Amino acid sequence: MAAEGEVIACHNVEEWNEKLKTASDSKKLIVIDFTATWCPPCRFIAPIFAELAKKHLDVVFFKVDVDELNSVAKDFDVQAMPTFIFMKEGVVVDTVVGAAKEEIVSKLEKHTATVVAAA
C-alpha cells in the first residue's frame, strides 16, 4: 500500500488486483480515478484528486490509466475520462463522470459520513 495521503497508481493488472483486494479488505472507502495522459480534464483534476487524498486519510485513492490497464477500465464499464468510481467492500456505491470537483467532494463526504455512522 502507498503511504497515507497518497494516490496509488497501478501499472499492471496483477498489481491492481493485489492492491484493490488489500484496500477492499481494509473496509475503507475506495475512490478510483480512471484517467488518460492525453485527456485535458484528467490533467486538470489530477492535482485536486491528489489534494483530496491528503485530506481524506480514511479513504484509499487509486489512479488507473485506461490505456495502461484497459481491461480494468472495461471491468468497470468506463466510457469517458475522467471517471471516478466509489467502492466499499468490493461493491461500487457511486460514480462521477467528468472533472467535477464539487460532485467528487460531495460523494466523498456522503460516503465517508456513512462509514463513521456505521462504526
Buried (B, 14 or more C-beta within 10 A) or exposed (E): EBEEBEBBBBEEBEEBEEBBEEBBEEEBBBBBBBBBEEBEBBBEBBEEBBEBBEEBEEBBBBBBBBEBBEEBBEEBEBEEBBBBBBBBEEEEBBBBBBBBBEBBBEBBEEBBEEBEEEE
